Amino acid sequence: MRFPIKKFFSYYKPYRGLFLSVLACALLVSAVTLAFPLLVRYITKHVLEEDLSQALGKVYWIGGLMLVLAAVQNLGSYFVDYKGHEVGARMESDMRSELFAHMQKLSFDFYDKEKTGRLMSRLTNDLLLISELYHHGPEDYVRSLSRFFGALAILFFIDAPLTLVVLCFFPILVFFALYFNKKLNKALAGNKERIADVNAQAEDSLSGIRVVQSFAGERMEIEKFERENSRFLESRKQTYRAEALFYNSFEMLLQLITITVVIFGSAQIVRHKLDLADLITFLLYIGYMIEPIQRMTHMSTQLQEGVTGFQRFMEIMKLKPSIASKPDAAVLARVNGDIEFRRVSFHYEDRKTHVLNDLSLRIRPGEYVALVGPSGAGKTTLCSLIPRFYDATAGEVRLDGTDVRDLELESLRKNIGIVQQDVYLFAGTVMENLRYGNPAATDEEIIAAAVKANAHEFIMGLPQGYRSEIGQRGVKLSGGQKQRLSIARVFLKNPPIVIMDEATSALDNESEDIVKRSLESLAEGRTTIVIAHRLSTIRGAQRILVLTEDGLAEEGTHDELIARGGVYAQLYAKQF
C-alpha cells in the first residue's frame, strides 16, 4: 500500500502555527546545547592559559552565560514537551473523531465481516501510536538532525582528517538502518493484527459473559483467549528480536567510533597535530553526534509503528459505504407508505445463492401486513431492503412510486420505524434511551410515548423512574421491558412506516400480551409489516404473506389461508 504523504501531513494544518513554534523551539534548544562544549573548549584552551587573575573573571562570566543558556534550554524543552504532546493529542482526537464518523456511515455488509474488537483497536491503539509519531517524529528529527549536522560542522572545524575517519562508519550505519527498518515494519504490522485479534476475542467473550457462565464455558473462553494472546506474544518476540539486533548493532558501531576517535586523536596529540583541549572537545561533540543517531535508531520503531498505524487508519477511511445517497437524491417530504417490490432478487456478498429471487408484491398505504414462513426464507432480508440496509441485486424496491435508491438515505430511514426481536439499548438512563427516537422531544412527549407503549408503569417502578440507569444493553431490565422501551422509541419517532421483526418471539405469555397491545397501538394509521413466527400474534392482519425459499407461496387473510390448507395451514397446525 502506497503511503499517503499528503493526507498524513494534512492533519497538521489546523495547528500549523503552534507546531512550527514547537519546531523553532526544538531548533533553539539544539543550538543552545551545541554551544556548551564550545564554551568548555574556550575555557580549557584559551582562558586557563592566560594570567590566572584575569582568567578567574572570565570563568565566572562564562559560567553565568552557561547558567543563562541552561535556563533557556530547559524552558525550551518544557515548551517542546508540553505543547508538542498537546499538538499530537489534538491531531489524534481529530483523527479518532473522523474515523468514528466514517465508521458510522459504513453499511451493514462491512459490519457483517468485521469484528467490533478489531475496529476498537483501530480507534484506540493505532491512533495512539500515530499521535506519538505526529509529535515526536518532526520534533525529534529537527532536534537530532540539527544537533548532528551542527556537531559535524564543529568537528570539521576542530580536526577535518579525524572527522573524515569518523564519517567512514556512516555507510554501514545507513545499511543497518535500511535493512532492519524493513524487518521492523513487517513485525510491527503483524503486532497490530495480533493485538486486534486479542481485542476481538476479549470483546466477544465479555459481551457474551452470561451465555459463557450459563454453559460453564469459562475454560473454553480462557483457552480461546490464551490462543490469541500467545499469537500476540510470538509476534512481539519477533519484533523484540529485530529491535535487539538493530539497536545492538548500532551500539557496537557507535562504540567503535568512540574508540577510533580516542586512538586516532591520541596519535594526533603525540604528533603535535592536536592538543588535549581539542581532543576533549572532539569527544564531547562525538557524544553530541552519536546521541542523535541513537535517538533516531530508537525513533525508527516509533516511526514504523506510526506509519503502519496510519496505513491501517487509511484502510478504513478509504472504504466507501456500499449504501449511500446519490448526489441528486430526492428528500422525502410526505410519505403515504405505498411499498412495492418489483421482481426483486437479492443475495449476500459471501453467498452465491439468492435469498430472494424475482419477488414481486405490493403493500398499500396504511395496510397491516404479516410475513410468515420458515426460517431462512428471507423475511428479514425483504424488510431490510426497504430502509436500504442492503440494496437489491436485481429489481426495484419502490416507496410511493420512487425507487428507494433514488431517495436521500437519511430522510428515507427517518420515515421508517423498526422494532426488532433483539432490542439494543444503550448504557445510560431510560430517558436517554427513549430520546434516541427523537432527540428534540420534550420530557412530556417522551412520557406520552412510554404511556402508549405500556411502559410508563414499570418505568415509574424503577428506583429513579425515567432517570434510572439500565446498564449495558439494558441488562437491568426484562425482555418485555426492553421491548416496550423499543416500541416507545418508535412511538416517539412517529414514522409512517413500521417494521416489526419477530418482536414478541422471545417473550413469555404475559409480556407478549402487553407488548402485543403496544404493537397494535403503534400500527394504527401506519403502513405496518410484521414478521412473525408466533402465528397467534398476526391473526388480525389485513393480509398475510407466506414466504418460502421458492418465493411468495400464498397470501390472504388468516381464515382464507386456513381454508386453503396450504403452507400457512400446515405451519399453523404445527403450532396449535
C-alpha positions, 0 to 999 in steps of 0.5 A, a space after each residue: 500500500 502506497 503511503 499517503 504523504 499528503 493526507 498524513 501531513 494534512 492533519 497538521 494544518 489546523 495547528 500549523 502555527 503552534 507546531 512550527 513554534 514547537 519546531 523553532 523551539 526544538 531548533 533553539 534548544 539544539 543550538 543552545 546545547 551545541 554551544 556548551 562544549 564550545 564554551 568548555 573548549 574556550 575555557 580549557 584552551 584559551 582562558 586557563 592559559 592566560 594570567 590566572 587573575 584575569 582568567 578567574 573573571 572570565 570563568 565566572 562570566 562564562 559560567 553565568 552565560 552557561 547558567 543563562 543558556 541552561 535556563 533557556 534550554 530547559 524552558 525550551 524543552 518544557 515548551 517542546 514537551 508540553 505543547 508538542 504532546 498537546 499538538 499530537 493529542 489534538 491531531 489524534 482526537 481529530 483523527 479518532 473523531 473522523 474515523 468514528 464518523 466514517 465508521 458510522 456511515 459504513 453499511 451493514 455488509 462491512 459490519 457483517 465481516 468485521 469484528 467490533 474488537 478489531 475496529 476498537 483497536 483501530 480507534 484506540 491503539 493505532 491512533 495512539 501510536 500515530 499521535 506519538 509519531 505526529 509529535 515526536 517524529 518532526 520534533 525529534 528529527 529537527 532536534 537530532 538532525 540539527 544537533 548532528 549536522 551542527 556537531 559535524 560542522 564543529 568537528 570539521 572545524 576542530 580536526 577535518 582528517 579525524 572527522 573524515 575517519 569518523 564519517 567512514 562508519 556512516 555507510 554501514 550505519 545507513 545499511 543497518 538502518 535500511 535493512 532492519 527498518 524493513 524487518 521492523 515494519 513487517 513485525 510491527 504490522 503483524 503486532 497490530 493484527 495480533 493485538 486486534 485479534 486479542 481485542 476481538 476475542 476479549 470483546 466477544 467473550 465479555 459481551 457474551 459473559 452470561 451465555 459463557 457462565 450459563 454453559 460453564 464455558 469459562 475454560 473454553 473462553 480462557 483457552 480461546 483467549 490464551 490462543 490469541 494472546 500467545 499469537 500476540 506474544 510470538 509476534 512481539 518476540 519477533 519484533 523484540 528480536 529485530 529491535 535487539 539486533 538493530 539497536 545492538 548493532 548500532 551500539 557496537 558501531 557507535 562504540 567503535 567510533 568512540 574508540 577510533 576517535 580516542 586512538 586516532 586523536 591520541 596519535 594526533 596529540 603525540 604528533 603535535 597535530 592536536 592538543 588535549 583541549 581539542 581532543 576533549 572537545 572532539 569527544 564531547 561533540 562525538 557524544 553530541 553526534 552519536 546521541 542523535 543517531 541513537 535517538 533516531 535508531 530508537 525513533 525508527 520503531 516509533 516511526 514504523 509503528 506510526 506509519 503502519 498505524 496510519 496505513 491501517 487508519 487509511 484502510 478504513 477511511 478509504 472504504 466507501 459505504 456500499 449504501 449511500 445517497 446519490 448526489 441528486 437524491 430526492 428528500 422525502 417530504 410526505 410519505 403515504 407508505 405505498 411499498 412495492 417490490 418489483 421482481 426483486 432478487 437479492 443475495 449476500 456478498 459471501 453467498 452465491 445463492 439468492 435469498 430472494 429471487 424475482 419477488 414481486 408484491 405490493 403493500 398499500 398505504 396504511 395496510 397491516 401486513 404479516 410475513 410468515 414462513 420458515 426460517 431462512 426464507 428471507 423475511 428479514 432480508 425483504 424488510 431490510 431492503 426497504 430502509 436500504 440496509 442492503 440494496 437489491 441485486 436485481 429489481 426495484 424496491 419502490 416507496 410511493 412510486 420512487 425507487 428507494 435508491 433514488 431517495 436521500 438515505 437519511 430522510 428515507 430511514 427517518 420515515 421508517 420505524 423498526 422494532 426488532 426481536 433483539 432490542 439494543 439499548 444503550 448504557 445510560 438512563 431510560 430517558 436517554 434511551 427513549 430520546 434516541 427516537 427523537 432527540 428534540 422531544 420534550 420530557 412530556 412527549 417522551 412520557 406520552 410515548 412510554 404511556 402508549 407503549 405500556 411502559 410508563 408503569 414499570 418505568 415509574 417502578 424503577 428506583 429513579 423512574 425515567 432517570 434510572 440507569 439500565 446498564 449495558 444493553 439494558 441488562 437491568 431490565 426484562 425482555 418485555 421491558 426492553 421491548 416496550 422501551 423499543 416500541 416507545 422509541 418508535 412511538 416517539 419517532 412517529 414514522 409512517 412506516 413500521 417494521 416489526 421483526 419477530 418482536 414478541 418471539 422471545 417473550 413469555 405469555 404475559 409480556 407478549 400480551 402487553 407488548 402485543 397491545 403496544 404493537 397494535 397501538 403503534 400500527 394504527 394509521 401506519 403502513 405496518 409489516 410484521 414478521 412473525 413466527 408466533 402465528 397467534 400474534 398476526 391473526 388480525 392482519 389485513 393480509 398475510 404473506 407466506 414466504 418460502 425459499 421458492 418465493 411468495 407461496 400464498 397470501 390472504 387473510 388468516 381464515 382464507 389461508 386456513 381454508 386453503 390448507 396450504 403452507 400457512 395451514 400446515 405451519 399453523 397446525 404445527 403450532 396449535 
